[in-house]
């Protein structure tokens, strides 16, 4: 398996909000970014991993001080059970996108292997110059070719199923002792699908968006669905109201670029006052 990697913006050190961070906060943010990319959590950071990340980053500042710095400067958001790297999906591929690429790469390799084996069937080679008898590699590999044909058929079926369920794919497995509502919600594929349908319907009904802008928004929507589904305190009716209010603002949505998508993420994931949460 190839080494994983994480993306950070090249102009990171020129950002005022980055310069405002202490050195310990910067190291913790970097350790968390690398961790999230490695396990493909889409920027989600569970509470229980933070002590290990702080140890890895060799920071000595009190945790609450560092978390406050990262939140107040717009790098992290807090939710019940953990933290969210706010800009992770703006700069890194999501788990679903990476899984999509892996599926395609595996299918391409299998197809190439089958093609190479099939070509052997038509090629004859001599065992050596002194042996006048001729043998074919096809005689040796015929069974393997037939097995590959069967495997290829199964791979194509699996690939079709994967495309159909890609938007509902589960996040990486989490320890059993992480039993809070936010992470249980991440495994509710039905909730994620309903939220995606709400957001997609809102985009589709926005009359002043061009078709290309709508396509861009749909791409951004898939990146925030998991985060919304994990936030139990954000009800589906609240998702609908927030989406409707956001897409009424023409100047905030007409381009459908990454900057406007960031505002959508902030708007949809903003904290819900405890007094308004469902019991």
C-alpha positions as CSV (number, residue, x, y, z in Angstrom):
1,X,0.0,0.0,0.0
2,X,1.4,3.4,-1.0
3,X,2.2,6.0,1.6
4,X,-0.7,8.4,2.4
5,X,-0.4,12.1,2.3
6,X,-2.2,15.3,3.3
7,X,-2.6,18.6,1.4
8,X,-2.1,22.0,2.9
9,X,-2.3,25.3,1.1
10,X,1.0,26.7,-0.2
11,X,0.2,30.2,1.1
12,X,-0.6,28.8,4.6
13,X,2.2,30.8,6.4
14,X,1.0,34.0,4.9
15,X,-2.5,33.8,6.3
16,X,-3.1,36.2,9.2
17,X,-5.2,33.5,11.0
18,X,-2.2,31.2,10.8
19,X,0.2,33.7,12.1
20,X,-2.2,34.4,15.0
21,X,-1.7,30.8,16.3
22,X,1.0,29.9,18.8
23,X,3.7,27.4,17.7
24,X,2.0,24.7,19.8
25,X,-1.3,25.3,18.2
26,X,0.3,25.1,14.7
27,X,2.0,21.8,15.5
28,X,-1.2,20.4,16.9
29,X,-3.2,21.5,13.8
30,X,-0.6,19.9,11.5
31,X,-0.5,16.6,13.5
32,X,-4.3,16.5,13.4
33,X,-4.4,17.2,9.6
34,X,-1.9,14.4,9.0
35,X,-3.9,12.0,11.2
36,X,-7.2,12.8,9.5
37,X,-5.7,12.3,6.1
38,X,-4.1,9.0,7.1
39,X,-7.3,7.4,8.5
40,X,-9.6,9.2,5.9
41,X,-11.9,10.7,8.5
42,X,-12.8,13.7,6.3
43,X,-11.3,16.0,9.0
44,X,-13.2,14.5,11.9
45,X,-11.1,14.2,15.1
46,X,-12.5,12.2,18.0
47,X,-11.8,13.5,21.5
48,X,-10.0,10.3,22.5
49,X,-7.3,10.8,19.9
50,X,-6.3,14.3,20.9
51,X,-4.0,13.3,23.8
52,X,-2.0,11.1,21.4
53,X,-1.9,13.9,18.8
54,X,-0.6,16.3,21.4
55,X,2.1,13.9,22.4
56,X,3.0,13.4,18.7
57,X,3.2,17.1,18.2
58,X,5.3,17.5,21.4
59,X,3.2,20.4,22.6
60,X,3.2,21.6,26.2
61,X,0.4,24.2,26.2
62,X,-2.8,23.2,28.1
63,X,-5.3,21.5,25.7
64,X,-8.2,23.9,26.4
65,X,-5.9,26.9,25.4
66,X,-4.9,25.2,22.1
67,X,-8.5,24.2,21.2
68,X,-9.7,27.7,21.9
69,X,-6.9,29.2,19.6
70,X,-7.8,26.8,16.8
71,X,-11.6,27.5,17.1
72,X,-11.3,31.3,17.5
73,X,-9.1,31.6,14.4
74,X,-11.3,29.5,12.3
75,X,-9.3,26.3,11.9
76,X,-11.4,23.9,14.0
77,X,-15.1,23.5,15.0
78,X,-16.3,21.7,18.1
79,X,-19.2,19.3,18.2
80,X,-20.4,16.6,20.7
81,X,-17.7,14.0,20.7
82,X,-14.9,15.7,18.8
83,X,-13.6,18.4,16.5
84,X,-13.8,19.1,12.8
85,X,-10.9,20.4,10.7
86,X,-12.9,23.1,9.0
87,X,-10.9,23.3,5.8
88,X,-9.9,19.7,5.4
89,X,-12.3,18.9,2.5
90,X,-11.5,22.1,0.7
91,X,-7.9,21.0,0.4
92,X,-8.1,17.1,0.6
93,X,-10.1,14.4,-1.2
94,X,-12.8,12.9,0.9
95,X,-12.9,9.2,1.9
96,X,-15.6,8.6,-0.8
97,X,-13.4,10.2,-3.5
98,X,-10.4,8.2,-2.5
99,X,-12.4,5.0,-2.4
100,X,-13.8,5.8,-5.9
101,X,-10.2,6.2,-7.2
102,X,-9.1,2.9,-5.6
103,X,-12.0,1.0,-7.1
104,X,-11.2,2.4,-10.6
105,X,-7.5,1.6,-10.2
106,X,-8.2,-2.0,-9.1
107,X,-10.6,-2.5,-12.0
108,X,-8.0,-1.1,-14.5
109,X,-5.2,-3.4,-13.2
110,X,-7.5,-6.4,-13.3
111,X,-8.5,-5.6,-16.8
112,X,-4.9,-5.2,-17.9
113,X,-3.9,-8.5,-16.3
114,X,-6.7,-10.3,-18.0
115,X,-5.6,-8.8,-21.3
116,X,-2.0,-9.8,-20.9
117,X,-3.0,-13.4,-20.0
118,X,-5.4,-13.6,-23.0
119,X,-2.6,-12.6,-25.4
120,X,-0.5,-15.5,-24.2
121,X,-3.1,-17.9,-25.5
122,X,-2.2,-17.0,-29.1
123,X,1.6,-17.0,-28.7
124,X,3.7,-20.2,-29.1
125,X,7.2,-20.5,-27.7
126,X,9.8,-23.2,-27.9
127,X,10.9,-24.8,-24.6
128,X,14.5,-24.4,-25.8
129,X,16.5,-24.6,-29.0
130,X,17.4,-28.3,-28.6
131,X,13.8,-29.4,-28.1
132,X,11.9,-29.6,-31.3
133,X,8.6,-30.1,-29.5
134,X,6.6,-26.9,-29.2
135,X,4.5,-26.0,-26.3
136,X,2.2,-23.1,-25.7
137,X,1.9,-21.0,-22.6
138,X,-1.8,-21.2,-23.1
139,X,-1.7,-24.9,-22.2
140,X,-0.1,-23.9,-18.9
141,X,-2.2,-20.9,-18.0
142,X,-5.6,-21.8,-19.5
143,X,-7.0,-22.5,-16.0
144,X,-5.6,-19.3,-14.7
145,X,-7.2,-17.4,-17.7
146,X,-10.6,-18.9,-17.0
147,X,-10.3,-18.0,-13.3
148,X,-9.4,-14.4,-14.3
149,X,-12.4,-14.2,-16.6
150,X,-14.6,-15.2,-13.7
151,X,-12.9,-12.8,-11.3
152,X,-13.2,-10.0,-13.9
153,X,-16.9,-10.6,-14.2
154,X,-17.3,-10.4,-10.4
155,X,-15.1,-7.3,-10.3
156,X,-17.3,-5.5,-12.8
157,X,-20.4,-6.4,-10.7
158,X,-18.7,-5.1,-7.6
159,X,-17.7,-1.9,-9.4
160,X,-21.3,-1.3,-10.5
161,X,-22.5,-1.8,-6.9
162,X,-19.8,0.5,-5.6
163,X,-20.8,3.3,-7.9
164,X,-24.4,2.9,-6.8
165,X,-23.5,3.1,-3.1
166,X,-20.6,5.4,-3.2
167,X,-22.4,8.4,-1.6
168,X,-23.5,6.1,1.2
169,X,-20.2,4.5,1.9
170,X,-19.4,4.1,5.6
171,X,-16.5,6.0,7.2
172,X,-13.5,4.2,8.6
173,X,-14.4,1.9,11.5
174,X,-14.1,3.5,14.9
175,X,-13.4,2.0,18.3
176,X,-16.4,0.4,20.0
177,X,-15.9,2.6,23.1
178,X,-16.7,5.7,21.1
179,X,-20.4,5.5,21.9
180,X,-21.7,9.1,21.4
181,X,-24.6,10.2,19.4
182,X,-22.5,12.1,16.9
183,X,-20.5,9.1,15.7
184,X,-23.5,6.7,15.9
185,X,-25.2,9.1,13.5
186,X,-22.3,8.7,11.0
187,X,-23.4,5.1,10.6
188,X,-27.0,6.0,9.7
189,X,-26.8,5.8,6.0
190,X,-30.5,6.7,5.7
191,X,-30.0,10.0,7.5
192,X,-27.1,10.9,5.3
193,X,-29.1,10.1,2.2
194,X,-32.1,12.1,3.3
195,X,-29.8,15.1,4.1
196,X,-28.2,14.8,0.7
197,X,-31.6,14.7,-1.0
198,X,-32.7,17.9,1.0
199,X,-29.6,19.8,-0.1
200,X,-29.8,18.5,-3.7
201,X,-33.5,19.5,-3.9
202,X,-32.7,23.0,-2.6
203,X,-30.0,23.5,-5.3
204,X,-32.2,22.1,-8.0
205,X,-35.1,24.5,-7.1
206,X,-32.8,27.6,-7.1
207,X,-33.9,29.3,-10.3
208,X,-31.1,31.9,-10.7
209,X,-28.3,29.3,-10.6
210,X,-26.8,28.2,-14.0
211,X,-26.6,24.4,-14.7
212,X,-22.8,24.5,-14.2
213,X,-23.2,26.3,-10.9
214,X,-25.7,23.7,-9.8
215,X,-23.3,20.9,-10.7
216,X,-20.5,22.6,-8.7
217,X,-22.8,23.0,-5.7
218,X,-23.8,19.3,-5.9
219,X,-20.1,18.4,-5.7
220,X,-19.7,20.5,-2.6
221,X,-22.8,19.1,-1.0
222,X,-21.4,15.6,-1.0
223,X,-18.5,16.8,1.0
224,X,-20.6,18.1,3.9
225,X,-23.3,15.4,4.1
226,X,-21.3,13.1,6.5
227,X,-20.5,16.0,8.8
228,X,-24.2,17.0,8.9
229,X,-25.3,13.4,9.5
230,X,-22.9,13.1,12.4
231,X,-24.4,16.1,14.1
232,X,-27.5,14.7,15.9
233,X,-28.5,18.1,17.3
234,X,-29.0,19.4,13.7
235,X,-32.4,18.0,12.7
236,X,-33.3,17.3,9.2
237,X,-35.9,20.1,9.3
238,X,-33.2,22.5,10.5
239,X,-31.0,21.3,7.6
240,X,-33.9,22.2,5.2
241,X,-34.4,25.6,6.8
242,X,-30.7,26.5,6.7
243,X,-30.3,25.3,3.2
244,X,-33.4,27.3,2.0
245,X,-32.2,30.5,3.7
246,X,-28.7,30.2,2.3
247,X,-29.8,29.6,-1.3
248,X,-32.1,32.6,-1.2
249,X,-29.1,34.9,-1.1
250,X,-28.1,35.3,-4.8
251,X,-24.8,36.9,-4.2
252,X,-23.7,34.2,-1.8
253,X,-24.4,31.3,-4.2
254,X,-24.4,32.4,-7.8
255,X,-20.7,31.4,-8.4
256,X,-20.7,28.1,-6.6
257,X,-16.9,28.4,-6.0
258,X,-14.9,27.1,-3.1
259,X,-15.2,30.3,-1.1
260,X,-18.9,30.3,-1.3
261,X,-18.9,26.5,-0.5
262,X,-16.9,27.3,2.7
263,X,-19.6,29.7,3.7
264,X,-22.2,27.0,3.1
265,X,-20.3,24.6,5.4
266,X,-20.0,27.2,8.1
267,X,-23.7,28.0,7.8
268,X,-24.9,24.4,7.8
269,X,-22.6,23.2,10.6
270,X,-22.9,26.1,13.0
271,X,-23.7,25.2,16.6
272,X,-27.3,24.8,17.7
273,X,-28.1,26.5,21.1
274,X,-28.8,23.9,23.8
275,X,-32.2,25.5,24.4
276,X,-33.3,24.6,20.8
277,X,-32.0,21.0,20.8
278,X,-34.4,18.1,20.8
279,X,-34.5,16.2,24.0
